[in-house]
Amino acid sequence: MAQLQQRQRLVVTRTLPQASQARLDKGFEGIDIIQWKEDRTIPRPEFLKMVKGADGILCLLTEKIDAELLDAAGPQLKVVSTMSVGFDHVNVPELESRKIALGITPGVLTEATADTTLLLVLSAARRIRESMDAVINGGWAEWSPTWLLGTQFTEKTVGIVGLGRIGVAVAKRLKAFGVQKFLYQGTRRKEGSEQEIGGEVEFVDMERLLKESDVICVCCALNDKTKNMFDYNAFSKMKKNVVFVNTARGGIVDQDGLIRALREGKIGSVGLDVTVPEPLPQDSELLKFPNCIVLPHIGSATLETRTAMSEIAINNVLSGIKGDRLPFPHDA
């Protein structure tokens, strides 16, 4: 009698957008799906229990994938698929040492994140938080030619840290507002990206980018080299009316240094979609500055983008469970 094939076990750490969730609910042949369906991050003790015996894990950036978690899962684990482009929450060397594949969701969140970056740049530059507060709190009196003056982008210089897909998309959007020059920083010059943006685009050192930029957009990955890159010293080198926006990862900014710079009036306005920690405590001093706008990490939060991300994440994890090459591995 033929031996029955052992069923595989897939752990999913959150409910997915409707179309992708329907795909999970329908199920996959030979795979048992164990899913955390509460609308909150899975508690660590629950996660450690849930992954036992898993062949594949589909997680979010809210889950820490480390040696402890991998030990709890067991040696049969074949793949971790994160529904994100960044994977700083994953201990990659641990996965590689155990020959566990890692999948990510690149490309599909570029446009949504670039839109959010532009939203924050415009909102910070035009003092939208203060303007809305004035309407709500009764501060809106008669029209004045000097009240709530912001800045426009015509003839300005924009610095972009990390000229990858998102950085290029941000530059192309801002170019329509009359930006004169783009400066960018990264691991190397990207002539193809320069041509795609068009106009005056220059690869410079960080010192020059900090000193010359009227707007600075952080679009790079979080790693050992970029962690706390923007500290008090960096903010002190910026123009006093600079617009600083971060939609990448909170850990790229030394938050204490940012708070000190805001307190001392060293920077003009700030827009953040990412913080440390997330969610940001309601008593954080960051929330007390009228020239600092904080969003709850909604960079990729469109139905279209989150659905595309979850579909890629599912395809990655299913390929890994089968032992096939992932459609979107982290090292592609």
VEXSE-981922 format. One record per residue (C-alpha): residue number from 1; residue in three letters; x, y, z. Coordinates in Angstrom, 2 decimals, decimal comma. Example, Ala and Ser with C-alpha at 12.3 -4.5 7.8 and 13.67 -1.06 7.14 Angstrom:
R   k   r       X       Y       Z
R   1 Ala   12,30   -4,50    7,80
R   2 Ser   13,67   -1,06    7,14
end
This chain:
R   k   r       X       Y       Z
R   1 Met    0,00    0,00    0,00
R   2 Ala    1,37    3,44   -0,99
R   3 Gln    2,50    5,61    1,90
R   4 Leu    0,29    8,67    2,49
R   5 Gln    2,05   11,94    1,77
R   6 Gln    2,59   14,00    4,91
R   7 Arg    0,61   17,23    5,01
R   8 Gln    2,50   20,50    5,14
R   9 Arg    1,86   23,19    7,73
R  10 Leu    1,58   26,91    6,88
R  11 Val    1,44   29,58    9,59
R  12 Val    0,00   33,01    8,70
R  13 Thr    0,34   35,76   11,28
R  14 Arg   -2,54   38,08   10,30
R  15 Thr   -5,75   38,33    8,31
R  16 Leu   -4,99   39,42    4,73
R  17 Pro   -6,92   41,76    2,39
R  18 Gln  -10,22   40,30    1,19
R  19 Ala   -9,19   38,69   -2,10
R  20 Ser   -6,06   37,10   -0,64
R  21 Gln   -7,88   36,00    2,51
R  22 Ala  -10,51   34,29    0,33
R  23 Arg   -7,66   32,44   -1,36
R  24 Leu   -6,37   31,25    2,02
R  25 Asp   -9,86   30,31    3,21
R  26 Lys  -10,31   28,16    0,11
R  27 Gly   -7,17   26,29    1,11
R  28 Phe   -4,35   24,54   -0,75
R  29 Glu   -4,05   20,84   -1,42
R  30 Gly   -1,92   19,03    1,11
R  31 Ile   -1,42   22,10    3,32
R  32 Asp   -2,92   22,85    6,72
R  33 Ile   -3,22   26,57    7,38
R  34 Ile   -2,93   27,94   10,90
R  35 Gln   -3,76   31,64   10,99
R  36 Trp   -3,85   34,35   13,63
R  37 Lys   -7,03   36,25   12,77
R  38 Glu   -7,23   38,81   15,55
R  39 Asp   -6,77   42,40   14,38
R  40 Arg   -3,58   42,94   16,38
R  41 Thr   -0,02   41,71   16,33
R  42 Ile    0,28   38,13   17,45
R  43 Pro    1,78   38,00   20,97
R  44 Arg    5,25   36,49   21,00
R  45 Pro    4,33   33,50   23,26
R  46 Glu    1,43   32,64   20,94
R  47 Phe    3,66   32,94   17,89
R  48 Leu    6,24   30,60   19,40
R  49 Lys    3,53   28,00   20,03
R  50 Met    1,87   28,43   16,65
R  51 Val    5,02   27,90   14,56
R  52 Lys    5,81   24,48   16,01
R  53 Gly    6,06   22,04   13,11
R  54 Ala    5,59   24,75   10,47
R  55 Asp    6,93   24,17    6,95
R  56 Gly    6,25   27,77    5,95
R  57 Ile    5,61   31,08    7,71
R  58 Leu    3,87   34,08    6,17
R  59 Cys    4,58   37,03    8,45
R  60 Leu    4,54   40,82    8,61
R  61 Leu    7,23   43,30    9,62
R  62 Thr    5,68   43,26   13,10
R  63 Glu    6,99   39,73   13,75
R  64 Lys   10,57   39,15   14,82
R  65 Ile   12,05   36,16   13,04
R  66 Asp   15,10   35,14   15,04
R  67 Ala   16,91   32,05   16,30
R  68 Glu   14,40   31,51   19,11
R  69 Leu   11,50   31,53   16,67
R  70 Leu   13,27   29,23   14,21
R  71 Asp   14,15   26,81   17,01
R  72 Ala   10,50   26,78   18,08
R  73 Ala    9,41   26,02   14,51
R  74 Gly   11,76   23,08   14,09
R  75 Pro   14,17   21,81   11,43
R  76 Gln   11,43   21,10    8,86
R  77 Leu   10,85   24,84    8,26
R  78 Lys   11,59   25,61    4,60
R  79 Val   10,52   29,19    4,00
R  80 Val    9,71   32,52    5,63
R  81 Ser    7,68   34,90    3,47
R  82 Thr    7,37   38,45    4,77
R  83 Met    4,67   40,76    3,47
R  84 Ser    7,11   43,65    3,18
R  85 Val   10,02   44,90    1,11
R  86 Gly   12,25   45,51    4,11
R  87 Phe   13,41   42,54    6,16
R  88 Asp   15,24   44,13    9,08
R  89 His   12,90   42,16   11,37
R  90 Val   14,41   38,91   10,06
R  91 Asn   17,74   37,42   11,14
R  92 Val   18,94   36,61    7,64
R  93 Pro   22,20   34,85    8,67
R  94 Glu   20,17   32,50   10,89
R  95 Leu   17,88   31,63    7,99
R  96 Glu   20,81   31,12    5,64
R  97 Ser   22,65   28,88    8,10
R  98 Arg   19,55   26,66    8,30
R  99 Lys   18,94   26,79    4,52
R 100 Ile   15,54   28,48    5,01
R 101 Ala   14,41   30,61    2,06
R 102 Leu   13,29   34,21    2,61
R 103 Gly   10,75   35,90    0,35
R 104 Ile    9,86   39,61    0,17
R 105 Thr    7,35   41,75   -1,77
R 106 Pro    9,35   44,22   -3,90
R 107 Gly    8,13   46,59   -6,56
R 108 Val    4,40   46,60   -5,82
R 109 Leu    4,46   49,15   -2,99
R 110 Thr    6,61   51,71   -4,82
R 111 Glu    3,78   53,93   -6,06
R 112 Ala    1,76   53,92   -2,83
R 113 Thr    4,80   54,69   -0,67
R 114 Ala    5,94   57,43   -3,04
R 115 Asp    2,44   58,94   -2,85
R 116 Thr    2,64   58,93    0,96
R 117 Thr    6,08   60,52    0,85
R 118 Leu    4,77   63,30   -1,38
R 119 Leu    1,76   63,72    0,92
R 120 Leu    4,08   64,25    3,91
R 121 Val    6,42   66,58    2,01
R 122 Leu    3,49   68,78    0,94
R 123 Ser    1,82   68,62    4,35
R 124 Ala    4,98   69,51    6,25
R 125 Ala    5,98   72,28    3,82
R 126 Arg    2,53   73,90    3,87
R 127 Arg    1,98   73,51    7,65
R 128 Ile   -1,13   71,38    7,26
R 129 Arg   -1,20   70,14   10,86
R 130 Glu   -1,16   73,71   12,20
R 131 Ser   -3,75   74,78    9,65
R 132 Met   -6,16   71,98   10,54
R 133 Asp   -5,66   72,61   14,26
R 134 Ala   -6,51   76,28   13,70
R 135 Val   -9,82   75,35   12,04
R 136 Ile  -10,73   72,78   14,70
R 137 Asn   -9,58   74,75   17,77
R 138 Gly  -10,87   78,19   16,85
R 139 Gly   -7,56   79,73   15,86
R 140 Trp   -8,84   80,69   12,40
R 141 Ala   -9,51   84,42   12,56
R 142 Glu   -9,51   86,94    9,72
R 143 Trp   -7,28   86,48    6,67
R 144 Ser   -3,70   87,65    7,16
R 145 Pro   -0,89   87,96    4,60
R 146 Thr    1,67   86,65    7,10
R 147 Trp   -0,21   83,82    8,84
R 148 Leu    0,80   80,14    8,41
R 149 Leu    3,28   80,81    5,65
R 150 Gly    4,80   77,64    4,30
R 151 Thr    7,17   77,04    1,44
R 152 Gln    6,83   75,91   -2,18
R 153 Phe    9,20   73,76   -4,22
R 154 Thr    9,85   75,97   -7,23
R 155 Glu   13,61   76,35   -7,76
R 156 Lys   14,35   74,31   -4,63
R 157 Thr   16,86   71,49   -4,04
R 158 Val   15,61   68,10   -2,89
R 159 Gly   17,88   65,53   -1,25
R 160 Ile   16,94   61,86   -1,52
R 161 Val   18,69   59,29    0,63
R 162 Gly   18,33   55,97   -1,16
R 163 Leu   17,63   56,32   -4,88
R 164 Gly   15,97   52,94   -5,34
R 165 Arg   12,54   52,38   -6,87
R 166 Ile   10,75   54,46   -4,24
R 167 Gly   13,37   57,23   -4,30
R 168 Val   13,06   57,55   -8,08
R 169 Ala    9,24   57,59   -7,89
R 170 Val    9,39   60,35   -5,25
R 171 Ala   11,77   62,43   -7,38
R 172 Lys    9,56   62,09  -10,47
R 173 Arg    6,53   63,27   -8,49
R 174 Leu    8,37   66,23   -6,96
R 175 Lys    9,81   67,27  -10,30
R 176 Ala    6,30   68,27  -11,37
R 177 Phe    6,34   70,91   -8,62
R 178 Gly    9,24   72,79  -10,18
R 179 Val   12,16   71,37   -8,19
R 180 Gln   15,38   72,75   -9,65
R 181 Lys   17,87   70,12   -8,52
R 182 Phe   17,97   66,66   -6,95
R 183 Leu   20,88   65,48   -4,81
R 184 Tyr   21,03   61,86   -3,77
R 185 Gln   23,06   59,62   -1,50
R 186 Gly   23,49   55,86   -1,47
R 187 Thr   25,99   53,08   -1,90
R 188 Arg   26,84   54,09   -5,49
R 189 Arg   25,98   56,37   -8,37
R 190 Lys   22,94   55,29  -10,42
R 191 Glu   23,17   56,79  -13,88
R 192 Gly   20,07   54,95  -15,10
R 193 Ser   18,01   56,44  -12,30
R 194 Glu   19,43   59,89  -13,01
R 195 Gln   18,29   59,62  -16,63
R 196 Glu   14,87   58,33  -15,62
R 197 Ile   14,31   61,37  -13,39
R 198 Gly   15,80   63,81  -15,88
R 199 Gly   17,06   67,32  -15,31
R 200 Glu   19,73   68,14  -12,75
R 201 Val   20,37   65,03  -10,62
R 202 Glu   23,67   64,62   -8,77
R 203 Phe   25,23   61,88   -6,64
R 204 Val   26,86   63,62   -3,66
R 205 Asp   28,29   62,85   -0,24
R 206 Met   26,03   63,06    2,78
R 207 Glu   27,65   66,23    4,07
R 208 Arg   26,71   68,17    0,96
R 209 Leu   23,21   66,70    0,80
R 210 Leu   22,53   67,76    4,39
R 211 Lys   23,81   71,32    3,89
R 212 Glu   22,28   72,12    0,48
R 213 Ser   18,87   70,41    0,50
R 214 Asp   15,65   72,35    1,10
R 215 Val   13,76   69,05    1,36
R 216 Ile   15,22   65,72    2,50
R 217 Cys   13,39   62,44    1,85
R 218 Val   14,56   59,21    3,47
R 219 Cys   13,89   56,27    1,13
R 220 Cys   16,69   53,82    2,03
R 221 Ala   16,66   50,44    3,76
R 222 Leu   17,42   50,02    7,44
R 223 Asn   20,68   48,17    8,04
R 224 Asp   23,82   48,44   10,16
R 225 Lys   25,12   51,33    8,03
R 226 Thr   21,90   53,37    8,02
R 227 Lys   20,74   52,79   11,61
R 228 Asn   20,52   56,16   13,40
R 229 Met   22,04   57,81   10,32
R 230 Phe   20,03   60,92   11,04
R 231 Asp   21,17   61,95   14,49
R 232 Tyr   21,41   65,34   16,20
R 233 Asn   24,69   66,04   14,44
R 234 Ala   23,07   65,41   11,03
R 235 Phe   20,07   67,62   11,83
R 236 Ser   22,43   70,37   13,00
R 237 Lys   23,97   70,48    9,51
R 238 Met   20,65   70,98    7,73
R 239 Lys   19,09   74,28    6,73
R 240 Lys   16,95   75,71    9,53
R 241 Asn   13,88   75,72    7,28
R 242 Val   14,44   72,22    5,86
R 243 Val   11,52   69,85    5,30
R 244 Phe   12,55   66,40    6,57
R 245 Val   10,44   63,34    5,68
R 246 Asn   10,98   59,66    6,54
R 247 Thr    8,79   56,94    5,02
R 248 Ala   11,44   54,18    5,15
R 249 Arg   12,08   52,79    8,65
R 250 Gly   11,99   54,51   12,03
R 251 Gly   15,38   53,14   13,06
R 252 Ile   17,16   55,23   10,40
R 253 Val   16,46   58,27   12,58
R 254 Asp   17,84   58,76   16,08
R 255 Gln   14,54   59,91   17,54
R 256 Asp   16,07   61,54   20,61
R 257 Gly   18,32   63,55   18,30
R 258 Leu   15,32   64,56   16,19
R 259 Ile   13,37   65,67   19,26
R 260 Arg   16,33   67,73   20,45
R 261 Ala   16,70   69,34   17,01
R 262 Leu   12,98   70,20   16,95
R 263 Arg   13,13   71,55   20,48
R 264 Glu   16,05   73,82   19,54
R 265 Gly   14,47   74,97   16,26
R 266 Lys   17,22   73,52   14,09
R 267 Ile   14,86   72,18   11,40
R 268 Gly   11,79   73,64    9,77
R 269 Ser    9,23   70,87    9,57
R 270 Val    9,04   67,09    9,78
R 271 Gly    6,84   64,37    8,30
R 272 Leu    7,13   60,81    9,59
R 273 Asp    5,32   57,65    8,55
R 274 Val    7,67   55,48   10,61
R 275 Thr    8,84   55,77   14,22
R 276 Val   10,50   53,86   17,04
R 277 Pro    8,56   52,21   18,54
R 278 Glu    5,44   51,56   16,51
R 279 Pro    2,85   52,46   17,57
R 280 Leu    4,31   55,67   18,97
R 281 Pro    3,22   56,26   22,60
R 282 Gln    0,63   59,03   22,92
R 283 Asp    2,85   60,85   25,40
R 284 Ser    5,81   60,98   22,98
R 285 Glu    7,32   64,45   22,81
R 286 Leu    7,32   64,14   19,01
R 287 Leu    3,55   64,63   19,04
R 288 Lys    3,84   67,94   20,89
R 289 Phe    5,59   69,81   18,07
R 290 Pro    3,14   71,63   15,77
R 291 Asn    5,66   71,37   12,92
R 292 Cys    5,91   67,57   13,14
R 293 Ile    3,37   65,36   11,38
R 294 Val    3,28   61,66   12,34
R 295 Leu    1,33   59,03   10,41
R 296 Pro    0,74   55,43   11,64
R 297 His    2,94   53,64    9,06
R 298 Ile    0,43   53,81    6,19
R 299 Gly    3,00   54,14    3,37
R 300 Ser    1,71   51,14    1,42
R 301 Ala   -1,85   51,30    2,75
R 302 Thr   -3,91   51,14   -0,41
R 303 Leu   -6,19   48,22   -1,18
R 304 Glu   -4,43   47,66   -4,49
R 305 Thr   -0,94   47,60   -3,00
R 306 Arg   -1,70   45,53    0,09
R 307 Thr   -3,54   42,98   -2,04
R 308 Ala   -0,60   42,74   -4,44
R 309 Met    1,80   42,37   -1,50
R 310 Ser   -0,26   39,59    0,09
R 311 Glu   -0,55   37,73   -3,22
R 312 Ile    3,24   37,80   -3,66
R 313 Ala    3,71   36,70   -0,05
R 314 Ile    1,37   33,74   -0,58
R 315 Asn    3,09   32,75   -3,82
R 316 Asn    6,49   32,96   -2,14
R 317 Val    5,51   30,79    0,79
R 318 Leu    3,77   28,17   -1,37
R 319 Ser    6,82   27,91   -3,64
R 320 Gly    9,08   27,51   -0,63
R 321 Ile    6,93   24,79    0,91
R 322 Lys    7,09   22,88   -2,38
R 323 Gly   10,86   23,28   -2,49
R 324 Asp   10,73   25,50   -5,59
R 325 Arg   12,64   28,73   -6,13
R 326 Leu   10,76   31,71   -4,69
R 327 Pro    9,30   34,16   -7,22
R 328 Phe   10,66   37,05   -5,14
R 329 Pro   13,60   36,00   -2,91
R 330 His   15,24   38,63   -0,71
R 331 Asp   18,59   38,30   -2,51
R 332 Ala   17,32   38,61   -6,10
end
